[in-house]
Amino acid sequence: MDDENAWKTEQRLWLEGISAYDDILDPSCLMAFPGMGVLNVAAIIEGLKGAPRWTDVTMSDRVVSRAGDAVIVLGYTAQGRRENAVPYLCFCTSTYRAEGQNWKLVQHQQTLAG
């Protein structure tokens, strides 16, 4: 996966619904969120049900790291916006692993900024 496609994939997770997660998440994926702790895939999907989607996200301070040809790590500052809500600002990392020609998210973490 080239850098441009990696960032497009990451943006899908912020802006699209459960179908994007179904496409992108590896069954072993773990995510860590402030106030929620560490979640497995079942808890992630359950948490998305009924949750308001982000209307916009800005990813700045982007960094890409690779561990060989099969692992890519994205690091960035995210500012997410939802209707009628205060913007959400956090530092994020996401790790993707290649499965043949497909890339799956195996880890995502958010730390509140400020």
Backbone as XML, in Angstrom:
<?xml version="1.0"?>
<chain id="A" units="angstrom">
  <residue number="1" name="MET">
    <atom name="N" x="0.862" y="-1.175" z="0.000"/>
    <atom name="CA" x="0.000" y="0.000" z="0.000"/>
    <atom name="C" x="0.901" y="1.228" z="0.000"/>
  </residue>
  <residue number="2" name="ASP">
    <atom name="N" x="0.648" y="2.122" z="-0.922"/>
    <atom name="CA" x="1.427" y="3.358" z="-0.936"/>
    <atom name="C" x="0.857" y="4.329" z="0.097"/>
  </residue>
  <residue number="3" name="ASP">
    <atom name="N" x="1.589" y="5.387" z="0.371"/>
    <atom name="CA" x="1.196" y="6.326" z="1.423"/>
    <atom name="C" x="-0.172" y="6.949" z="1.161"/>
  </residue>
  <residue number="4" name="GLU">
    <atom name="N" x="-0.431" y="7.346" z="-0.074"/>
    <atom name="CA" x="-1.709" y="7.992" z="-0.402"/>
    <atom name="C" x="-2.889" y="7.069" z="-0.098"/>
  </residue>
  <residue number="5" name="ASN">
    <atom name="N" x="-2.798" y="5.820" z="-0.494"/>
    <atom name="CA" x="-3.875" y="4.872" z="-0.213"/>
    <atom name="C" x="-4.005" y="4.575" z="1.279"/>
  </residue>
  <residue number="6" name="ALA">
    <atom name="N" x="-2.887" y="4.582" z="1.983"/>
    <atom name="CA" x="-2.942" y="4.376" z="3.435"/>
    <atom name="C" x="-3.742" y="5.481" z="4.100"/>
  </residue>
  <residue number="7" name="TRP">
    <atom name="N" x="-3.510" y="6.717" z="3.714"/>
    <atom name="CA" x="-4.240" y="7.842" z="4.321"/>
    <atom name="C" x="-5.718" y="7.830" z="3.916"/>
  </residue>
  <residue number="8" name="LYS">
    <atom name="N" x="-6.018" y="7.449" z="2.685"/>
    <atom name="CA" x="-7.419" y="7.330" z="2.269"/>
    <atom name="C" x="-8.135" y="6.240" z="3.068"/>
  </residue>
  <residue number="9" name="THR">
    <atom name="N" x="-7.452" y="5.130" z="3.291"/>
    <atom name="CA" x="-8.029" y="4.039" z="4.087"/>
    <atom name="C" x="-8.297" y="4.514" z="5.505"/>
  </residue>
  <residue number="10" name="GLU">
    <atom name="N" x="-7.344" y="5.219" z="6.083"/>
    <atom name="CA" x="-7.497" y="5.727" z="7.448"/>
    <atom name="C" x="-8.684" y="6.693" z="7.542"/>
  </residue>
  <residue number="11" name="GLN">
    <atom name="N" x="-8.829" y="7.537" z="6.550"/>
    <atom name="CA" x="-9.945" y="8.495" z="6.547"/>
    <atom name="C" x="-11.291" y="7.774" z="6.475"/>
  </residue>
  <residue number="12" name="ARG">
    <atom name="N" x="-11.351" y="6.678" z="5.758"/>
    <atom name="CA" x="-12.597" y="5.901" z="5.685"/>
    <atom name="C" x="-13.072" y="5.489" z="7.075"/>
  </residue>
  <residue number="13" name="LEU">
    <atom name="N" x="-12.135" y="5.108" z="7.933"/>
    <atom name="CA" x="-12.507" y="4.671" z="9.279"/>
    <atom name="C" x="-13.128" y="5.805" z="10.092"/>
  </residue>
  <residue number="14" name="TRP">
    <atom name="N" x="-12.724" y="7.013" z="9.836"/>
    <atom name="CA" x="-13.305" y="8.159" z="10.531"/>
    <atom name="C" x="-14.673" y="8.528" z="9.962"/>
  </residue>
  <residue number="15" name="LEU">
    <atom name="N" x="-14.819" y="8.488" z="8.652"/>
    <atom name="CA" x="-15.994" y="9.094" z="8.020"/>
    <atom name="C" x="-17.062" y="8.113" z="7.552"/>
  </residue>
  <residue number="16" name="GLU">
    <atom name="N" x="-16.710" y="6.856" z="7.338"/>
    <atom name="CA" x="-17.695" y="5.894" z="6.857"/>
    <atom name="C" x="-18.221" y="5.059" z="8.019"/>
  </residue>
  <residue number="17" name="GLY">
    <atom name="N" x="-19.191" y="4.256" z="7.757"/>
    <atom name="CA" x="-19.844" y="3.462" z="8.793"/>
    <atom name="C" x="-19.224" y="2.092" z="8.995"/>
  </residue>
  <residue number="18" name="ILE">
    <atom name="N" x="-20.030" y="1.209" z="9.559"/>
    <atom name="CA" x="-19.589" y="-0.132" z="9.924"/>
    <atom name="C" x="-19.049" y="-0.900" z="8.724"/>
  </residue>
  <residue number="19" name="SER">
    <atom name="N" x="-19.583" y="-0.661" z="7.537"/>
    <atom name="CA" x="-19.114" y="-1.409" z="6.360"/>
    <atom name="C" x="-17.625" y="-1.170" z="6.105"/>
  </residue>
  <residue number="20" name="ALA">
    <atom name="N" x="-17.135" y="0.038" z="6.376"/>
    <atom name="CA" x="-15.705" y="0.314" z="6.213"/>
    <atom name="C" x="-14.899" y="-0.504" z="7.208"/>
  </residue>
  <residue number="21" name="TYR">
    <atom name="N" x="-15.390" y="-0.605" z="8.427"/>
    <atom name="CA" x="-14.700" y="-1.398" z="9.447"/>
    <atom name="C" x="-14.682" y="-2.874" z="9.055"/>
  </residue>
  <residue number="22" name="ASP">
    <atom name="N" x="-15.797" y="-3.346" z="8.522"/>
    <atom name="CA" x="-15.856" y="-4.735" z="8.058"/>
    <atom name="C" x="-14.807" y="-5.002" z="6.979"/>
  </residue>
  <residue number="23" name="ASP">
    <atom name="N" x="-14.596" y="-4.025" z="6.095"/>
    <atom name="CA" x="-13.622" y="-4.165" z="5.006"/>
    <atom name="C" x="-12.181" y="-4.092" z="5.494"/>
  </residue>
  <residue number="24" name="ILE">
    <atom name="N" x="-11.928" y="-3.270" z="6.497"/>
    <atom name="CA" x="-10.562" y="-2.870" z="6.834"/>
    <atom name="C" x="-9.989" y="-3.581" z="8.056"/>
  </residue>
  <residue number="25" name="LEU">
    <atom name="N" x="-10.799" y="-3.892" z="9.061"/>
    <atom name="CA" x="-10.276" y="-4.457" z="10.302"/>
    <atom name="C" x="-9.887" y="-5.921" z="10.173"/>
  </residue>
  <residue number="26" name="ASP">
    <atom name="N" x="-8.731" y="-6.232" z="10.697"/>
    <atom name="CA" x="-8.313" y="-7.613" z="10.867"/>
    <atom name="C" x="-9.090" y="-8.179" z="12.060"/>
  </residue>
  <residue number="27" name="PRO">
    <atom name="N" x="-9.456" y="-9.455" z="12.040"/>
    <atom name="CA" x="-10.194" y="-10.030" z="13.168"/>
    <atom name="C" x="-9.475" y="-9.911" z="14.513"/>
  </residue>
  <residue number="28" name="SER">
    <atom name="N" x="-8.159" y="-9.747" z="14.490"/>
    <atom name="CA" x="-7.395" y="-9.632" z="15.731"/>
    <atom name="C" x="-7.168" y="-8.186" z="16.158"/>
  </residue>
  <residue number="29" name="CYS">
    <atom name="N" x="-7.745" y="-7.221" z="15.454"/>
    <atom name="CA" x="-7.503" y="-5.805" z="15.708"/>
    <atom name="C" x="-7.864" y="-5.405" z="17.144"/>
  </residue>
  <residue number="30" name="LEU">
    <atom name="N" x="-7.027" y="-4.547" z="17.702"/>
    <atom name="CA" x="-7.299" y="-3.915" z="18.991"/>
    <atom name="C" x="-7.261" y="-2.406" z="18.798"/>
  </residue>
  <residue number="31" name="MET">
    <atom name="N" x="-8.164" y="-1.719" z="19.486"/>
    <atom name="CA" x="-8.180" y="-0.260" z="19.467"/>
    <atom name="C" x="-8.234" y="0.241" z="20.894"/>
  </residue>
  <residue number="32" name="ALA">
    <atom name="N" x="-7.538" y="1.359" z="21.151"/>
    <atom name="CA" x="-7.539" y="1.970" z="22.479"/>
    <atom name="C" x="-8.033" y="3.402" z="22.360"/>
  </residue>
  <residue number="33" name="PHE">
    <atom name="N" x="-9.064" y="3.721" z="23.163"/>
    <atom name="CA" x="-9.676" y="5.043" z="23.124"/>
    <atom name="C" x="-9.717" y="5.647" z="24.527"/>
  </residue>
  <residue number="34" name="PRO">
    <atom name="N" x="-9.537" y="6.967" z="24.631"/>
    <atom name="CA" x="-9.636" y="7.621" z="25.932"/>
    <atom name="C" x="-11.026" y="7.382" z="26.547"/>
  </residue>
  <residue number="35" name="GLY">
    <atom name="N" x="-11.043" y="7.025" z="27.798"/>
    <atom name="CA" x="-12.304" y="6.821" z="28.493"/>
    <atom name="C" x="-12.998" y="5.507" z="28.192"/>
  </residue>
  <residue number="36" name="MET">
    <atom name="N" x="-12.502" y="4.754" z="27.223"/>
    <atom name="CA" x="-13.122" y="3.486" z="26.838"/>
    <atom name="C" x="-12.205" y="2.296" z="27.081"/>
  </residue>
  <residue number="37" name="GLY">
    <atom name="N" x="-10.909" y="2.520" z="27.019"/>
    <atom name="CA" x="-9.954" y="1.440" z="27.197"/>
    <atom name="C" x="-9.651" y="0.729" z="25.893"/>
  </residue>
  <residue number="38" name="VAL">
    <atom name="N" x="-9.182" y="-0.508" z="26.019"/>
    <atom name="CA" x="-8.792" y="-1.321" z="24.874"/>
    <atom name="C" x="-9.982" y="-2.178" z="24.450"/>
  </residue>
  <residue number="39" name="LEU">
    <atom name="N" x="-10.300" y="-2.139" z="23.156"/>
    <atom name="CA" x="-11.463" y="-2.845" z="22.617"/>
    <atom name="C" x="-11.044" y="-3.835" z="21.545"/>
  </residue>
  <residue number="40" name="ASN">
    <atom name="N" x="-11.713" y="-4.994" z="21.530"/>
    <atom name="CA" x="-11.512" y="-5.948" z="20.443"/>
    <atom name="C" x="-12.524" y="-5.645" z="19.337"/>
  </residue>
  <residue number="41" name="VAL">
    <atom name="N" x="-12.471" y="-6.404" z="18.253"/>
    <atom name="CA" x="-13.308" y="-6.116" z="17.087"/>
    <atom name="C" x="-14.799" y="-6.133" z="17.432"/>
  </residue>
  <residue number="42" name="ALA">
    <atom name="N" x="-15.249" y="-7.120" z="18.185"/>
    <atom name="CA" x="-16.670" y="-7.198" z="18.531"/>
    <atom name="C" x="-17.109" y="-5.957" z="19.292"/>
  </residue>
  <residue number="43" name="ALA">
    <atom name="N" x="-16.303" y="-5.495" z="20.248"/>
    <atom name="CA" x="-16.643" y="-4.298" z="21.023"/>
    <atom name="C" x="-16.575" y="-3.040" z="20.160"/>
  </residue>
  <residue number="44" name="ILE">
    <atom name="N" x="-15.634" y="-2.999" z="19.227"/>
    <atom name="CA" x="-15.518" y="-1.852" z="18.319"/>
    <atom name="C" x="-16.790" y="-1.726" z="17.483"/>
  </residue>
  <residue number="45" name="ILE">
    <atom name="N" x="-17.198" y="-2.815" z="16.864"/>
    <atom name="CA" x="-18.391" y="-2.809" z="16.008"/>
    <atom name="C" x="-19.632" y="-2.476" z="16.833"/>
  </residue>
  <residue number="46" name="GLU">
    <atom name="N" x="-19.754" y="-3.055" z="18.010"/>
    <atom name="CA" x="-20.904" y="-2.766" z="18.875"/>
    <atom name="C" x="-20.936" y="-1.288" z="19.250"/>
  </residue>
  <residue number="47" name="GLY">
    <atom name="N" x="-19.777" y="-0.716" z="19.519"/>
    <atom name="CA" x="-19.694" y="0.695" z="19.875"/>
    <atom name="C" x="-20.073" y="1.633" z="18.741"/>
  </residue>
  <residue number="48" name="LEU">
    <atom name="N" x="-19.909" y="1.180" z="17.518"/>
    <atom name="CA" x="-20.258" y="2.004" z="16.356"/>
    <atom name="C" x="-21.767" y="2.077" z="16.127"/>
  </residue>
  <residue number="49" name="LYS">
    <atom name="N" x="-22.477" y="1.064" z="16.583"/>
    <atom name="CA" x="-23.925" y="1.030" z="16.370"/>
    <atom name="C" x="-24.578" y="2.178" z="17.116"/>
  </residue>
  <residue number="50" name="GLY">
    <atom name="N" x="-25.242" y="3.029" z="16.399"/>
    <atom name="CA" x="-25.941" y="4.151" z="16.998"/>
    <atom name="C" x="-25.063" y="5.339" z="17.347"/>
  </residue>
  <residue number="51" name="ALA">
    <atom name="N" x="-23.747" y="5.204" z="17.205"/>
    <atom name="CA" x="-22.852" y="6.328" z="17.496"/>
    <atom name="C" x="-22.888" y="7.319" z="16.338"/>
  </residue>
  <residue number="52" name="PRO">
    <atom name="N" x="-22.893" y="8.622" z="16.630"/>
    <atom name="CA" x="-22.878" y="9.599" z="15.536"/>
    <atom name="C" x="-21.566" y="9.517" z="14.769"/>
  </residue>
  <residue number="53" name="ARG">
    <atom name="N" x="-21.645" y="9.606" z="13.466"/>
    <atom name="CA" x="-20.451" y="9.555" z="12.627"/>
    <atom name="C" x="-19.780" y="10.921" z="12.615"/>
  </residue>
  <residue number="54" name="TRP">
    <atom name="N" x="-18.516" y="10.914" z="12.318"/>
    <atom name="CA" x="-17.778" y="12.158" z="12.143"/>
    <atom name="C" x="-18.213" y="12.765" z="10.816"/>
  </residue>
  <residue number="55" name="THR">
    <atom name="N" x="-18.401" y="14.060" z="10.787"/>
    <atom name="CA" x="-18.755" y="14.736" z="9.540"/>
    <atom name="C" x="-17.508" y="15.182" z="8.783"/>
  </residue>
  <residue number="56" name="ASP">
    <atom name="N" x="-16.403" y="15.318" z="9.529"/>
    <atom name="CA" x="-15.151" y="15.756" z="8.909"/>
    <atom name="C" x="-13.994" y="15.369" z="9.823"/>
  </residue>
  <residue number="57" name="VAL">
    <atom name="N" x="-12.858" y="15.119" z="9.231"/>
    <atom name="CA" x="-11.636" y="14.894" z="10.001"/>
    <atom name="C" x="-10.467" y="15.529" z="9.253"/>
  </residue>
  <residue number="58" name="THR">
    <atom name="N" x="-9.603" y="16.178" z="10.019"/>
    <atom name="CA" x="-8.359" y="16.715" z="9.480"/>
    <atom name="C" x="-7.221" y="15.951" z="10.135"/>
  </residue>
  <residue number="59" name="MET">
    <atom name="N" x="-6.345" y="15.379" z="9.312"/>
    <atom name="CA" x="-5.192" y="14.638" z="9.817"/>
    <atom name="C" x="-3.942" y="15.440" z="9.488"/>
  </residue>
  <residue number="60" name="SER">
    <atom name="N" x="-3.291" y="15.946" z="10.526"/>
    <atom name="CA" x="-2.086" y="16.758" z="10.328"/>
    <atom name="C" x="-0.890" y="16.073" z="10.986"/>
  </residue>
  <residue number="61" name="ASP">
    <atom name="N" x="0.279" y="16.671" z="10.803"/>
    <atom name="CA" x="1.515" y="16.127" z="11.376"/>
    <atom name="C" x="1.677" y="14.645" z="11.022"/>
  </residue>
  <residue number="62" name="ARG">
    <atom name="N" x="1.368" y="14.311" z="9.786"/>
    <atom name="CA" x="1.371" y="12.916" z="9.336"/>
    <atom name="C" x="2.779" y="12.337" z="9.271"/>
  </residue>
  <residue number="63" name="VAL">
    <atom name="N" x="2.896" y="11.121" z="9.786"/>
    <atom name="CA" x="4.155" y="10.377" z="9.746"/>
    <atom name="C" x="3.836" y="8.958" z="9.293"/>
  </residue>
  <residue number="64" name="VAL">
    <atom name="N" x="4.660" y="8.418" z="8.416"/>
    <atom name="CA" x="4.509" y="7.048" z="7.946"/>
    <atom name="C" x="5.799" y="6.288" z="8.270"/>
  </residue>
  <residue number="65" name="SER">
    <atom name="N" x="5.646" y="5.110" z="8.849"/>
    <atom name="CA" x="6.780" y="4.247" z="9.139"/>
    <atom name="C" x="6.469" y="2.860" z="8.593"/>
  </residue>
  <residue number="66" name="ARG">
    <atom name="N" x="7.479" y="2.185" z="8.115"/>
    <atom name="CA" x="7.295" y="0.842" z="7.569"/>
    <atom name="C" x="8.230" y="-0.135" z="8.265"/>
  </residue>
  <residue number="67" name="ALA">
    <atom name="N" x="7.696" y="-1.312" z="8.552"/>
    <atom name="CA" x="8.498" y="-2.410" z="9.094"/>
    <atom name="C" x="8.509" y="-3.497" z="8.032"/>
  </residue>
  <residue number="68" name="GLY">
    <atom name="N" x="9.421" y="-3.383" z="7.102"/>
    <atom name="CA" x="9.474" y="-4.307" z="5.975"/>
    <atom name="C" x="8.391" y="-3.968" z="4.962"/>
  </residue>
  <residue number="69" name="ASP">
    <atom name="N" x="8.028" y="-4.950" z="4.144"/>
    <atom name="CA" x="7.045" y="-4.744" z="3.087"/>
    <atom name="C" x="5.618" y="-5.022" z="3.530"/>
  </residue>
  <residue number="70" name="ALA">
    <atom name="N" x="5.444" y="-5.592" z="4.709"/>
    <atom name="CA" x="4.112" y="-6.063" z="5.107"/>
    <atom name="C" x="3.484" y="-5.291" z="6.248"/>
  </residue>
  <residue number="71" name="VAL">
    <atom name="N" x="4.169" y="-4.267" z="6.784"/>
    <atom name="CA" x="3.616" y="-3.501" z="7.902"/>
    <atom name="C" x="3.829" y="-2.015" z="7.647"/>
  </residue>
  <residue number="72" name="ILE">
    <atom name="N" x="2.754" y="-1.243" z="7.823"/>
    <atom name="CA" x="2.829" y="0.208" z="7.728"/>
    <atom name="C" x="2.162" y="0.801" z="8.964"/>
  </residue>
  <residue number="73" name="VAL">
    <atom name="N" x="2.823" y="1.795" z="9.543"/>
    <atom name="CA" x="2.301" y="2.471" z="10.732"/>
    <atom name="C" x="2.084" y="3.936" z="10.380"/>
  </residue>
  <residue number="74" name="LEU">
    <atom name="N" x="0.882" y="4.428" z="10.669"/>
    <atom name="CA" x="0.556" y="5.831" z="10.472"/>
    <atom name="C" x="0.492" y="6.510" z="11.830"/>
  </residue>
  <residue number="75" name="GLY">
    <atom name="N" x="1.059" y="7.691" z="11.928"/>
    <atom name="CA" x="0.953" y="8.518" z="13.113"/>
    <atom name="C" x="0.493" y="9.899" z="12.700"/>
  </residue>
  <residue number="76" name="TYR">
    <atom name="N" x="-0.395" y="10.507" z="13.485"/>
    <atom name="CA" x="-0.916" y="11.808" z="13.094"/>
    <atom name="C" x="-1.683" y="12.463" z="14.237"/>
  </residue>
  <residue number="77" name="THR">
    <atom name="N" x="-1.953" y="13.744" z="14.055"/>
    <atom name="CA" x="-2.864" y="14.479" z="14.924"/>
    <atom name="C" x="-4.183" y="14.567" z="14.185"/>
  </residue>
  <residue number="78" name="ALA">
    <atom name="N" x="-5.269" y="14.203" z="14.853"/>
    <atom name="CA" x="-6.591" y="14.237" z="14.225"/>
    <atom name="C" x="-7.459" y="15.277" z="14.907"/>
  </residue>
  <residue number="79" name="GLN">
    <atom name="N" x="-8.199" y="16.006" z="14.082"/>
    <atom name="CA" x="-9.262" y="16.859" z="14.597"/>
    <atom name="C" x="-10.547" y="16.398" z="13.929"/>
  </residue>
  <residue number="80" name="GLY">
    <atom name="N" x="-11.385" y="15.724" z="14.705"/>
    <atom name="CA" x="-12.649" y="15.218" z="14.204"/>
    <atom name="C" x="-13.786" y="16.145" z="14.578"/>
  </residue>
  <residue number="81" name="ARG">
    <atom name="N" x="-14.755" y="16.249" z="13.674"/>
    <atom name="CA" x="-15.919" y="17.094" z="13.932"/>
    <atom name="C" x="-17.206" y="16.318" z="13.689"/>
  </residue>
  <residue number="82" name="ARG">
    <atom name="N" x="-18.142" y="16.516" z="14.620"/>
    <atom name="CA" x="-19.489" y="15.975" z="14.506"/>
    <atom name="C" x="-20.459" y="17.148" z="14.582"/>
  </residue>
  <residue number="83" name="GLU">
    <atom name="N" x="-21.658" y="16.940" z="14.032"/>
    <atom name="CA" x="-22.670" y="17.994" z="14.090"/>
    <atom name="C" x="-22.961" y="18.373" z="15.529"/>
  </residue>
  <residue number="84" name="ASN">
    <atom name="N" x="-23.028" y="19.686" z="15.769"/>
    <atom name="CA" x="-23.402" y="20.242" z="17.070"/>
    <atom name="C" x="-22.526" y="19.752" z="18.209"/>
  </residue>
  <residue number="85" name="ALA">
    <atom name="N" x="-21.246" y="19.528" z="17.944"/>
    <atom name="CA" x="-20.333" y="19.069" z="18.985"/>
    <atom name="C" x="-19.015" y="19.840" z="18.904"/>
  </residue>
  <residue number="86" name="VAL">
    <atom name="N" x="-18.335" y="19.921" z="20.018"/>
    <atom name="CA" x="-17.015" y="20.538" z="20.080"/>
    <atom name="C" x="-16.034" y="19.650" z="19.314"/>
  </residue>
  <residue number="87" name="PRO">
    <atom name="N" x="-15.109" y="20.233" z="18.538"/>
    <atom name="CA" x="-14.126" y="19.406" z="17.824"/>
    <atom name="C" x="-13.337" y="18.521" z="18.795"/>
  </residue>
  <residue number="88" name="TYR">
    <atom name="N" x="-12.986" y="17.340" z="18.328"/>
    <atom name="CA" x="-12.244" y="16.339" z="19.091"/>
    <atom name="C" x="-10.824" y="16.328" z="18.573"/>
  </residue>
  <residue number="89" name="LEU">
    <atom name="N" x="-9.843" y="16.570" z="19.439"/>
    <atom name="CA" x="-8.447" y="16.646" z="19.034"/>
    <atom name="C" x="-7.659" y="15.541" z="19.736"/>
  </residue>
  <residue number="90" name="CYS">
    <atom name="N" x="-6.962" y="14.713" z="18.951"/>
    <atom name="CA" x="-6.207" y="13.603" z="19.535"/>
    <atom name="C" x="-4.996" y="13.260" z="18.674"/>
  </residue>
  <residue number="91" name="PHE">
    <atom name="N" x="-4.074" y="12.532" z="19.304"/>
    <atom name="CA" x="-2.935" y="11.948" z="18.606"/>
    <atom name="C" x="-3.279" y="10.497" z="18.324"/>
  </residue>
  <residue number="92" name="CYS">
    <atom name="N" x="-2.978" y="10.022" z="17.108"/>
    <atom name="CA" x="-3.371" y="8.672" z="16.704"/>
    <atom name="C" x="-2.197" y="7.897" z="16.125"/>
  </residue>
  <residue number="93" name="THR">
    <atom name="N" x="-2.264" y="6.580" z="16.295"/>
    <atom name="CA" x="-1.428" y="5.663" z="15.543"/>
    <atom name="C" x="-2.315" y="4.545" z="15.025"/>
  </residue>
  <residue number="94" name="SER">
    <atom name="N" x="-2.006" y="4.076" z="13.836"/>
    <atom name="CA" x="-2.695" y="2.932" z="13.234"/>
    <atom name="C" x="-1.656" y="2.049" z="12.561"/>
  </residue>
  <residue number="95" name="THR">
    <atom name="N" x="-1.814" y="0.747" z="12.741"/>
    <atom name="CA" x="-0.889" y="-0.212" z="12.156"/>
    <atom name="C" x="-1.651" y="-1.134" z="11.220"/>
  </residue>
  <residue number="96" name="TYR">
    <atom name="N" x="-1.185" y="-1.228" z="9.986"/>
    <atom name="CA" x="-1.789" y="-2.088" z="8.965"/>
    <atom name="C" x="-0.802" y="-3.184" z="8.597"/>
  </residue>
  <residue number="97" name="ARG">
    <atom name="N" x="-1.341" y="-4.369" z="8.298"/>
    <atom name="CA" x="-0.537" y="-5.528" z="7.900"/>
    <atom name="C" x="-1.051" y="-6.040" z="6.559"/>
  </residue>
  <residue number="98" name="ALA">
    <atom name="N" x="-0.136" y="-6.380" z="5.678"/>
    <atom name="CA" x="-0.506" y="-6.905" z="4.366"/>
    <atom name="C" x="-0.941" y="-8.352" z="4.490"/>
  </residue>
  <residue number="99" name="GLU">
    <atom name="N" x="-2.034" y="-8.669" z="3.784"/>
    <atom name="CA" x="-2.494" y="-10.047" z="3.585"/>
    <atom name="C" x="-2.603" y="-10.230" z="2.085"/>
  </residue>
  <residue number="100" name="GLY">
    <atom name="N" x="-1.516" y="-10.639" z="1.475"/>
    <atom name="CA" x="-1.483" y="-10.686" z="0.018"/>
    <atom name="C" x="-1.536" y="-9.266" z="-0.516"/>
  </residue>
  <residue number="101" name="GLN">
    <atom name="N" x="-2.517" y="-8.983" z="-1.354"/>
    <atom name="CA" x="-2.699" y="-7.634" z="-1.895"/>
    <atom name="C" x="-3.573" y="-6.754" z="-1.001"/>
  </residue>
  <residue number="102" name="ASN">
    <atom name="N" x="-4.191" y="-7.340" z="0.009"/>
    <atom name="CA" x="-5.069" y="-6.594" z="0.916"/>
    <atom name="C" x="-4.308" y="-6.160" z="2.155"/>
  </residue>
  <residue number="103" name="TRP">
    <atom name="N" x="-4.719" y="-5.034" z="2.690"/>
    <atom name="CA" x="-4.135" y="-4.512" z="3.920"/>
    <atom name="C" x="-5.224" y="-4.443" z="4.971"/>
  </residue>
  <residue number="104" name="LYS">
    <atom name="N" x="-4.914" y="-4.902" z="6.179"/>
    <atom name="CA" x="-5.879" y="-4.928" z="7.272"/>
    <atom name="C" x="-5.324" y="-4.153" z="8.468"/>
  </residue>
  <residue number="105" name="LEU">
    <atom name="N" x="-6.211" y="-3.441" z="9.142"/>
    <atom name="CA" x="-5.849" y="-2.706" z="10.347"/>
    <atom name="C" x="-5.735" y="-3.685" z="11.509"/>
  </residue>
  <residue number="106" name="VAL">
    <atom name="N" x="-4.590" y="-3.689" z="12.184"/>
    <atom name="CA" x="-4.403" y="-4.575" z="13.331"/>
    <atom name="C" x="-4.335" y="-3.814" z="14.648"/>
  </residue>
  <residue number="107" name="GLN">
    <atom name="N" x="-4.183" y="-2.484" z="14.584"/>
    <atom name="CA" x="-4.082" y="-1.680" z="15.797"/>
    <atom name="C" x="-4.426" y="-0.236" z="15.496"/>
  </residue>
  <residue number="108" name="HIS">
    <atom name="N" x="-5.179" y="0.388" z="16.418"/>
    <atom name="CA" x="-5.437" y="1.826" z="16.349"/>
    <atom name="C" x="-5.489" y="2.354" z="17.769"/>
  </residue>
  <residue number="109" name="GLN">
    <atom name="N" x="-4.893" y="3.507" z="18.007"/>
    <atom name="CA" x="-4.844" y="4.088" z="19.337"/>
    <atom name="C" x="-5.054" y="5.588" z="19.243"/>
  </residue>
  <residue number="110" name="GLN">
    <atom name="N" x="-5.799" y="6.145" z="20.194"/>
    <atom name="CA" x="-6.006" y="7.594" z="20.267"/>
    <atom name="C" x="-5.656" y="8.081" z="21.665"/>
  </residue>
  <residue number="111" name="THR">
    <atom name="N" x="-4.935" y="9.210" z="21.709"/>
    <atom name="CA" x="-4.607" y="9.876" z="22.961"/>
    <atom name="C" x="-5.092" y="11.310" z="22.849"/>
  </residue>
  <residue number="112" name="LEU">
    <atom name="N" x="-5.898" y="11.753" z="23.805"/>
    <atom name="CA" x="-6.392" y="13.122" z="23.773"/>
    <atom name="C" x="-5.229" y="14.123" z="23.744"/>
  </residue>
  <residue number="113" name="ALA">
    <atom name="N" x="-5.350" y="15.136" z="22.924"/>
    <atom name="CA" x="-4.362" y="16.206" z="22.858"/>
    <atom name="C" x="-4.738" y="17.279" z="23.884"/>
  </residue>
  <residue number="114" name="GLY">
    <atom name="N" x="-3.735" y="17.872" z="24.463"/>
    <atom name="CA" x="-3.982" y="18.996" z="25.353"/>
    <atom name="C" x="-4.181" y="18.591" z="26.751"/>
  </residue>
</chain>
